[in-house]
Amino acid sequence: MLCWSAKWLGEKEVFGDRLTGTEAVEENDKRICVSIWNLLNEADIVIAHNGKRFDIPKLNTRFLLNELPPTSPYQ
């Protein structure tokens, strides 16, 4: 994973995270996996383009590889 961005419904602020150059060279995405894991863990509903077929399965794989537990359930 290289980066992610998100926005809470009804809020104007868009936020996200990205790998540093060093993290990219080392192929170490644990820090940004933790940041999006924290966001998803707070969410009740997630809306994403192609999320069900691509984003969520890929994120869950990265969470497993980075030894993160499953997030709280969301729709």
Backbone bond lengths (Angstrom), bond angles and torsions (degrees), N, CA, C in turn:
res aa  C-N    CA-C-N  psi(-1)  N-CA   C-N-CA  omega(-1)  CA-C   N-CA-C  phi
1 M - - - 1.440 - - 1.523 107.51 -
2 L 1.324 115.33 135.27 1.461 120.13 179.96 1.522 112.75 -101.56
3 C 1.332 116.45 -37.86 1.455 119.92 -177.07 1.529 110.06 -163.21
4 W 1.330 115.54 168.92 1.461 121.76 173.26 1.521 108.01 -152.78
5 S 1.325 115.82 157.61 1.464 121.09 173.29 1.520 108.16 -143.76
6 A 1.334 115.67 155.56 1.462 120.70 -176.79 1.522 109.57 -157.40
7 K 1.319 114.54 167.59 1.454 122.07 177.24 1.510 107.48 -152.46
8 W 1.332 117.70 136.01 1.455 121.06 174.43 1.518 108.83 -77.05
9 L 1.312 117.66 141.67 1.461 122.84 179.33 1.528 109.87 -58.07
10 G 1.324 116.53 131.13 1.454 121.94 178.65 1.518 114.33 85.92
11 E 1.315 117.73 -6.17 1.463 121.79 178.77 1.521 109.27 -103.70
12 K 1.331 116.86 153.34 1.462 121.11 179.53 1.523 112.85 -90.36
13 E 1.333 116.74 -27.85 1.457 120.70 -175.16 1.533 111.83 -69.39
14 V 1.321 115.71 128.57 1.462 122.78 172.20 1.526 105.91 -105.52
15 F 1.301 117.54 133.22 1.456 120.68 -178.68 1.510 109.42 -135.63
16 G 1.303 116.09 167.65 1.462 120.02 -178.93 1.501 110.98 -176.32
17 D 1.328 114.49 -166.64 1.447 121.03 -179.76 1.523 107.89 -152.61
18 R 1.316 116.31 157.11 1.468 121.31 178.37 1.509 109.28 -147.40
19 L 1.313 114.68 157.65 1.457 119.78 177.23 1.524 110.40 -69.68
20 T 1.315 116.26 148.21 1.457 120.58 169.05 1.530 107.33 -79.05
21 G 1.314 116.48 168.25 1.462 120.04 177.19 1.514 112.25 -58.78
22 T 1.322 116.16 -42.48 1.466 120.91 179.37 1.523 111.00 -63.84
23 E 1.338 116.98 -44.26 1.472 120.23 178.82 1.527 110.62 -62.11
24 A 1.318 116.77 -39.53 1.471 120.02 179.78 1.527 110.85 -64.41
25 V 1.318 117.15 -45.17 1.470 120.72 179.20 1.531 110.22 -62.24
26 E 1.326 116.27 -40.03 1.467 120.76 -179.83 1.527 112.85 -81.46
27 E 1.341 116.87 -4.03 1.462 122.90 -176.45 1.524 110.95 53.18
28 N 1.331 115.62 45.59 1.459 122.89 -177.69 1.530 109.04 -113.96
29 D 1.326 116.10 101.46 1.470 119.87 -178.45 1.529 112.97 -105.86
30 K 1.333 117.03 16.57 1.464 119.17 -175.92 1.528 112.37 -59.71
31 R 1.323 118.54 -43.73 1.462 121.47 -176.68 1.527 111.20 -59.88
32 I 1.339 117.82 -46.03 1.471 118.23 -179.29 1.527 111.30 -76.95
33 C 1.325 117.72 -24.77 1.474 119.25 172.67 1.522 110.04 -64.39
34 V 1.314 116.70 -41.06 1.466 120.37 178.31 1.523 109.88 -64.32
35 S 1.338 117.99 -40.51 1.467 119.58 -178.22 1.529 111.98 -66.87
36 I 1.334 118.59 -40.45 1.470 118.25 178.12 1.530 110.95 -77.43
37 W 1.333 117.43 -29.47 1.459 120.13 174.28 1.528 109.53 -59.82
38 N 1.327 117.65 -44.73 1.469 121.75 178.34 1.527 111.38 -59.99
39 L 1.324 116.79 -41.44 1.464 120.87 178.90 1.534 110.64 -64.85
40 L 1.314 117.37 -50.11 1.463 121.05 -179.26 1.526 111.50 -63.92
41 N 1.307 116.79 -32.13 1.453 120.93 179.77 1.528 111.37 -65.95
42 E 1.333 117.80 -25.37 1.463 122.77 177.49 1.530 112.93 -86.76
43 A 1.317 117.84 -20.13 1.462 122.36 -171.12 1.526 112.95 -76.68
44 D 1.332 115.41 144.00 1.463 121.82 171.52 1.527 110.15 -93.89
45 I 1.333 115.62 -38.08 1.462 122.78 -179.26 1.528 107.61 -135.70
46 V 1.321 116.90 138.25 1.457 122.35 177.33 1.518 108.11 -118.89
47 I 1.315 115.66 127.47 1.466 121.55 177.20 1.525 106.71 -114.45
48 A 1.330 116.35 124.94 1.461 120.69 -177.69 1.520 109.36 -148.57
49 H 1.318 115.94 149.83 1.464 120.59 173.06 1.524 107.15 -76.66
50 N 1.323 116.48 118.35 1.464 123.29 -179.61 1.533 112.45 61.75
51 G 1.334 116.35 27.06 1.458 120.98 -177.45 1.512 113.88 -65.16
52 K 1.316 116.46 -43.60 1.469 120.31 -175.74 1.527 112.25 -65.66
53 R 1.330 116.61 -36.76 1.462 120.00 -175.73 1.529 113.55 -92.96
54 F 1.350 117.50 -20.51 1.455 118.78 -175.47 1.530 112.87 -130.62
55 D 1.336 117.41 -64.48 1.472 121.13 -171.24 1.526 113.31 -57.36
56 I 1.319 117.34 -52.55 1.465 120.41 -175.72 1.534 111.42 -65.32
57 P 1.344 119.69 -46.41 1.476 117.98 176.26 1.537 112.92 -60.37
58 K 1.329 117.30 -39.42 1.470 120.08 178.91 1.522 110.79 -66.45
59 L 1.341 117.15 -43.55 1.461 120.35 177.69 1.522 111.22 -60.85
60 N 1.324 116.76 -45.89 1.466 120.03 179.86 1.523 111.87 -60.61
61 T 1.321 116.90 -36.31 1.461 121.01 176.34 1.521 110.47 -64.75
62 R 1.335 116.89 -46.21 1.467 120.40 179.04 1.527 110.85 -63.26
63 F 1.346 117.45 -37.33 1.468 120.46 177.54 1.526 110.06 -61.59
64 L 1.331 117.17 -45.62 1.465 120.72 178.61 1.525 111.79 -60.97
65 L 1.326 116.31 -46.07 1.464 120.31 -178.76 1.522 112.05 -65.71
66 N 1.325 117.39 -26.26 1.460 121.80 178.37 1.529 112.24 -98.07
67 E 1.331 115.71 14.78 1.467 123.52 174.99 1.520 113.57 59.03
68 L 1.330 116.54 38.11 1.459 122.17 175.25 1.528 109.07 -98.09
69 P 1.314 118.14 142.13 1.469 119.68 178.54 1.525 110.08 -73.57
70 P 1.327 118.00 167.32 1.464 120.42 175.23 1.533 109.75 -59.80
71 T 1.326 115.76 148.08 1.470 119.87 175.08 1.520 109.81 -73.35
72 S 1.319 115.80 167.89 1.461 120.15 171.08 1.518 108.18 -61.24
73 P 1.333 118.83 149.54 1.464 120.13 -178.55 1.529 112.38 -62.11
74 Y 1.312 115.43 144.73 1.462 122.78 174.65 1.517 107.79 -145.53
75 Q 1.310 114.62 163.49 1.477 119.30 178.54 1.509 108.95 -98.90
